[in-house]
Amino acid sequence: MTDELWTEQEVSDRFRIPLGTLRYWRHKRTVLPYRKLGSLVRYDPDEVREAIDAAKVPVGPA
């Protein structure tokens, strides 16, 4: 884990994911790991990148 954690707004801005989508994913507990610190939601940048890399769909010859 890095020393810096991102807010949902930072994740939304960096990856162009709508805030509503991030909130829905949290509600469903899918896609991106996150942390709750009281009422605050934070994302570890390394874990976000890993989750996005893991969601990559391989392409190949049809």
FIPALUM-939117 format. One record per atom (N, C-alpha, C): residue number from 1; residue in one letter; atom name; x, y, z. Coordinates in Angstrom, 1 decimal, padded with zeros to 4 digits. Layout:
N
<resi:NUM resn:A name:CA px:X py:Y pz:Z>
...
This chain:
62
<resi:1 resn:M name:N px:000.8 py:-001.2 pz:000.0>
<resi:1 resn:M name:CA px:000.0 py:000.0 pz:000.0>
<resi:1 resn:M name:C px:000.9 py:001.2 pz:000.0>
<resi:2 resn:T name:N px:000.5 py:002.2 pz:-000.8>
<resi:2 resn:T name:CA px:001.2 py:003.5 pz:-000.8>
<resi:2 resn:T name:C px:000.8 py:004.3 pz:000.4>
<resi:3 resn:D name:N px:001.6 py:005.4 pz:000.6>
<resi:3 resn:D name:CA px:001.3 py:006.3 pz:001.7>
<resi:3 resn:D name:C px:000.1 py:007.2 pz:001.4>
<resi:4 resn:E name:N px:-000.2 py:007.4 pz:000.1>
<resi:4 resn:E name:CA px:-001.3 py:008.3 pz:-000.3>
<resi:4 resn:E name:C px:-002.5 py:007.4 pz:-000.7>
<resi:5 resn:L name:N px:-003.6 py:007.8 pz:-000.3>
<resi:5 resn:L name:CA px:-004.9 py:007.2 pz:-000.7>
<resi:5 resn:L name:C px:-005.7 py:008.2 pz:-001.5>
<resi:6 resn:W name:N px:-006.4 py:007.7 pz:-002.5>
<resi:6 resn:W name:CA px:-007.2 py:008.6 pz:-003.4>
<resi:6 resn:W name:C px:-008.6 py:008.7 pz:-002.9>
<resi:7 resn:T name:N px:-009.2 py:009.8 pz:-003.1>
<resi:7 resn:T name:CA px:-010.7 py:010.0 pz:-002.9>
<resi:7 resn:T name:C px:-011.4 py:009.4 pz:-004.0>
<resi:8 resn:E name:N px:-012.7 py:009.3 pz:-003.9>
<resi:8 resn:E name:CA px:-013.5 py:008.8 pz:-005.0>
<resi:8 resn:E name:C px:-013.5 py:009.8 pz:-006.2>
<resi:9 resn:Q name:N px:-013.4 py:011.1 pz:-005.9>
<resi:9 resn:Q name:CA px:-013.3 py:012.1 pz:-006.9>
<resi:9 resn:Q name:C px:-012.0 py:011.9 pz:-007.7>
<resi:10 resn:E name:N px:-010.9 py:011.7 pz:-007.0>
<resi:10 resn:E name:CA px:-009.6 py:011.5 pz:-007.7>
<resi:10 resn:E name:C px:-009.6 py:010.3 pz:-008.6>
<resi:11 resn:V name:N px:-010.2 py:009.1 pz:-008.1>
<resi:11 resn:V name:CA px:-010.3 py:007.9 pz:-009.0>
<resi:11 resn:V name:C px:-011.2 py:008.3 pz:-010.2>
<resi:12 resn:S name:N px:-012.3 py:008.9 pz:-009.9>
<resi:12 resn:S name:CA px:-013.2 py:009.3 pz:-011.0>
<resi:12 resn:S name:C px:-012.5 py:010.2 pz:-012.1>
<resi:13 resn:D name:N px:-011.8 py:011.1 pz:-011.6>
<resi:13 resn:D name:CA px:-011.1 py:012.1 pz:-012.5>
<resi:13 resn:D name:C px:-010.0 py:011.3 pz:-013.3>
<resi:14 resn:R name:N px:-009.2 py:010.5 pz:-012.6>
<resi:14 resn:R name:CA px:-008.0 py:009.9 pz:-013.2>
<resi:14 resn:R name:C px:-008.4 py:008.9 pz:-014.3>
<resi:15 resn:F name:N px:-009.5 py:008.1 pz:-014.0>
<resi:15 resn:F name:CA px:-009.9 py:007.0 pz:-014.9>
<resi:15 resn:F name:C px:-011.2 py:007.3 pz:-015.7>
<resi:16 resn:R name:N px:-011.7 py:008.5 pz:-015.5>
<resi:16 resn:R name:CA px:-012.9 py:008.9 pz:-016.2>
<resi:16 resn:R name:C px:-014.1 py:007.9 pz:-015.9>
<resi:17 resn:I name:N px:-014.2 py:007.5 pz:-014.7>
<resi:17 resn:I name:CA px:-015.3 py:006.7 pz:-014.2>
<resi:17 resn:I name:C px:-016.3 py:007.6 pz:-013.5>
<resi:18 resn:P name:N px:-017.5 py:007.6 pz:-013.9>
<resi:18 resn:P name:CA px:-018.5 py:008.4 pz:-013.2>
<resi:18 resn:P name:C px:-018.6 py:008.1 pz:-011.7>
<resi:19 resn:L name:N px:-018.8 py:009.1 pz:-010.9>
<resi:19 resn:L name:CA px:-018.9 py:008.9 pz:-009.4>
<resi:19 resn:L name:C px:-020.1 py:007.9 pz:-009.1>
<resi:20 resn:G name:N px:-021.1 py:008.0 pz:-009.9>
<resi:20 resn:G name:CA px:-022.3 py:007.0 pz:-009.6>
<resi:20 resn:G name:C px:-021.9 py:005.6 pz:-009.9>
<resi:21 resn:T name:N px:-021.0 py:005.4 pz:-010.8>
<resi:21 resn:T name:CA px:-020.5 py:004.0 pz:-011.1>
<resi:21 resn:T name:C px:-019.6 py:003.5 pz:-010.0>
<resi:22 resn:L name:N px:-018.7 py:004.4 pz:-009.5>
<resi:22 resn:L name:CA px:-017.9 py:004.0 pz:-008.3>
<resi:22 resn:L name:C px:-018.8 py:003.6 pz:-007.1>
<resi:23 resn:R name:N px:-019.8 py:004.4 pz:-006.9>
<resi:23 resn:R name:CA px:-020.7 py:004.2 pz:-005.7>
<resi:23 resn:R name:C px:-021.5 py:002.9 pz:-005.9>
<resi:24 resn:Y name:N px:-021.9 py:002.6 pz:-007.2>
<resi:24 resn:Y name:CA px:-022.6 py:001.4 pz:-007.4>
<resi:24 resn:Y name:C px:-021.7 py:000.2 pz:-007.2>
<resi:25 resn:W name:N px:-020.5 py:000.3 pz:-007.7>
<resi:25 resn:W name:CA px:-019.5 py:-000.8 pz:-007.5>
<resi:25 resn:W name:C px:-019.3 py:-001.1 pz:-006.0>
<resi:26 resn:R name:N px:-019.2 py:000.0 pz:-005.2>
<resi:26 resn:R name:CA px:-019.0 py:-000.2 pz:-003.8>
<resi:26 resn:R name:C px:-020.2 py:-000.8 pz:-003.2>
<resi:27 resn:H name:N px:-021.4 py:-000.4 pz:-003.6>
<resi:27 resn:H name:CA px:-022.7 py:-001.0 pz:-003.1>
<resi:27 resn:H name:C px:-022.7 py:-002.5 pz:-003.4>
<resi:28 resn:K name:N px:-022.2 py:-002.9 pz:-004.6>
<resi:28 resn:K name:CA px:-022.2 py:-004.3 pz:-005.0>
<resi:28 resn:K name:C px:-021.0 py:-005.0 pz:-004.5>
<resi:29 resn:R name:N px:-020.0 py:-004.2 pz:-004.0>
<resi:29 resn:R name:CA px:-018.7 py:-004.8 pz:-003.5>
<resi:29 resn:R name:C px:-018.0 py:-005.5 pz:-004.6>
<resi:30 resn:T name:N px:-017.9 py:-004.8 pz:-005.8>
<resi:30 resn:T name:CA px:-017.2 py:-005.4 pz:-006.9>
<resi:30 resn:T name:C px:-016.2 py:-004.4 pz:-007.5>
<resi:31 resn:V name:N px:-015.4 py:-004.9 pz:-008.4>
<resi:31 resn:V name:CA px:-014.5 py:-004.2 pz:-009.3>
<resi:31 resn:V name:C px:-013.3 py:-003.6 pz:-008.5>
<resi:32 resn:L name:N px:-013.5 py:-002.5 pz:-007.8>
<resi:32 resn:L name:CA px:-012.4 py:-001.8 pz:-007.1>
<resi:32 resn:L name:C px:-012.4 py:-002.0 pz:-005.6>
<resi:33 resn:P name:N px:-011.3 py:-002.4 pz:-005.0>
<resi:33 resn:P name:CA px:-011.2 py:-002.5 pz:-003.6>
<resi:33 resn:P name:C px:-011.1 py:-001.1 pz:-003.0>
<resi:34 resn:Y name:N px:-011.6 py:-000.9 pz:-001.8>
<resi:34 resn:Y name:CA px:-011.6 py:000.5 pz:-001.2>
<resi:34 resn:Y name:C px:-011.5 py:000.3 pz:000.3>
<resi:35 resn:R name:N px:-011.4 py:001.4 pz:001.0>
<resi:35 resn:R name:CA px:-011.3 py:001.5 pz:002.4>
<resi:35 resn:R name:C px:-012.3 py:002.5 pz:003.0>
<resi:36 resn:K name:N px:-012.9 py:002.1 pz:004.1>
<resi:36 resn:K name:CA px:-013.8 py:003.0 pz:004.8>
<resi:36 resn:K name:C px:-013.1 py:003.5 pz:006.0>
<resi:37 resn:L name:N px:-012.9 py:004.8 pz:006.2>
<resi:37 resn:L name:CA px:-012.3 py:005.4 pz:007.4>
<resi:37 resn:L name:C px:-013.4 py:006.3 pz:008.0>
<resi:38 resn:G name:N px:-014.2 py:005.7 pz:008.9>
<resi:38 resn:G name:CA px:-015.4 py:006.4 pz:009.3>
<resi:38 resn:G name:C px:-016.3 py:006.6 pz:008.2>
<resi:39 resn:S name:N px:-016.7 py:007.8 pz:007.8>
<resi:39 resn:S name:CA px:-017.6 py:008.0 pz:006.7>
<resi:39 resn:S name:C px:-016.8 py:008.3 pz:005.4>
<resi:40 resn:L name:N px:-015.5 py:008.3 pz:005.5>
<resi:40 resn:L name:CA px:-014.6 py:008.6 pz:004.3>
<resi:40 resn:L name:C px:-014.4 py:007.3 pz:003.5>
<resi:41 resn:V name:N px:-014.4 py:007.4 pz:002.2>
<resi:41 resn:V name:CA px:-014.0 py:006.3 pz:001.3>
<resi:41 resn:V name:C px:-012.7 py:006.7 pz:000.6>
<resi:42 resn:R name:N px:-011.8 py:005.7 pz:000.7>
<resi:42 resn:R name:CA px:-010.5 py:006.0 pz:000.1>
<resi:42 resn:R name:C px:-010.0 py:004.7 pz:-000.7>
<resi:43 resn:Y name:N px:-009.2 py:005.0 pz:-001.7>
<resi:43 resn:Y name:CA px:-008.7 py:003.9 pz:-002.6>
<resi:43 resn:Y name:C px:-007.2 py:004.0 pz:-002.6>
<resi:44 resn:D name:N px:-006.6 py:002.8 pz:-002.6>
<resi:44 resn:D name:CA px:-005.2 py:002.7 pz:-002.7>
<resi:44 resn:D name:C px:-004.8 py:002.7 pz:-004.2>
<resi:45 resn:P name:N px:-004.0 py:003.6 pz:-004.6>
<resi:45 resn:P name:CA px:-003.7 py:003.7 pz:-006.0>
<resi:45 resn:P name:C px:-003.1 py:002.4 pz:-006.7>
<resi:46 resn:D name:N px:-002.3 py:001.7 pz:-005.9>
<resi:46 resn:D name:CA px:-001.7 py:000.5 pz:-006.5>
<resi:46 resn:D name:C px:-002.8 py:-000.6 pz:-006.7>
<resi:47 resn:E name:N px:-003.7 py:-000.7 pz:-005.7>
<resi:47 resn:E name:CA px:-004.8 py:-001.6 pz:-005.8>
<resi:47 resn:E name:C px:-005.8 py:-001.3 pz:-006.9>
<resi:48 resn:V name:N px:-006.0 py:000.0 pz:-007.1>
<resi:48 resn:V name:CA px:-006.9 py:000.4 pz:-008.2>
<resi:48 resn:V name:C px:-006.3 py:000.1 pz:-009.6>
<resi:49 resn:R name:N px:-005.0 py:000.3 pz:-009.7>
<resi:49 resn:R name:CA px:-004.3 py:000.0 pz:-011.0>
<resi:49 resn:R name:C px:-004.3 py:-001.5 pz:-011.2>
<resi:50 resn:E name:N px:-004.1 py:-002.3 pz:-010.1>
<resi:50 resn:E name:CA px:-004.1 py:-003.8 pz:-010.3>
<resi:50 resn:E name:C px:-005.5 py:-004.3 pz:-010.7>
<resi:51 resn:A name:N px:-006.5 py:-003.7 pz:-010.1>
<resi:51 resn:A name:CA px:-007.9 py:-004.1 pz:-010.4>
<resi:51 resn:A name:C px:-008.2 py:-003.8 pz:-011.9>
<resi:52 resn:I name:N px:-007.8 py:-002.6 pz:-012.3>
<resi:52 resn:I name:CA px:-008.1 py:-002.2 pz:-013.7>
<resi:52 resn:I name:C px:-007.3 py:-003.1 pz:-014.7>
<resi:53 resn:D name:N px:-006.0 py:-003.4 pz:-014.3>
<resi:53 resn:D name:CA px:-005.2 py:-004.3 pz:-015.1>
<resi:53 resn:D name:C px:-005.9 py:-005.7 pz:-015.2>
<resi:54 resn:A name:N px:-006.4 py:-006.2 pz:-014.1>
<resi:54 resn:A name:CA px:-007.0 py:-007.5 pz:-014.0>
<resi:54 resn:A name:C px:-008.3 py:-007.6 pz:-014.8>
<resi:55 resn:A name:N px:-008.9 py:-006.4 pz:-015.0>
<resi:55 resn:A name:CA px:-010.2 py:-006.4 pz:-015.8>
<resi:55 resn:A name:C px:-010.0 py:-006.4 pz:-017.3>
<resi:56 resn:K name:N px:-008.7 py:-006.4 pz:-017.7>
<resi:56 resn:K name:CA px:-008.4 py:-006.4 pz:-019.1>
<resi:56 resn:K name:C px:-008.9 py:-007.6 pz:-019.8>
<resi:57 resn:V name:N px:-009.6 py:-007.4 pz:-021.0>
<resi:57 resn:V name:CA px:-010.1 py:-008.5 pz:-021.7>
<resi:57 resn:V name:C px:-009.1 py:-008.8 pz:-022.9>
<resi:58 resn:P name:N px:-008.6 py:-010.0 pz:-022.9>
<resi:58 resn:P name:CA px:-007.6 py:-010.3 pz:-024.0>
<resi:58 resn:P name:C px:-008.3 py:-010.4 pz:-025.3>
<resi:59 resn:V name:N px:-007.6 py:-010.0 pz:-026.3>
<resi:59 resn:V name:CA px:-008.1 py:-010.1 pz:-027.7>
<resi:59 resn:V name:C px:-007.1 py:-010.9 pz:-028.5>
<resi:60 resn:G name:N px:-007.7 py:-011.5 pz:-029.5>
<resi:60 resn:G name:CA px:-006.8 py:-012.4 pz:-030.3>
<resi:60 resn:G name:C px:-007.5 py:-012.6 pz:-031.7>
<resi:61 resn:P name:N px:-007.0 py:-013.5 pz:-032.4>
<resi:61 resn:P name:CA px:-007.6 py:-013.8 pz:-033.7>
<resi:61 resn:P name:C px:-009.0 py:-014.3 pz:-033.5>
<resi:62 resn:A name:N px:-009.9 py:-013.9 pz:-034.4>
<resi:62 resn:A name:CA px:-011.3 py:-014.4 pz:-034.3>
<resi:62 resn:A name:C px:-011.5 py:-015.8 pz:-034.8>
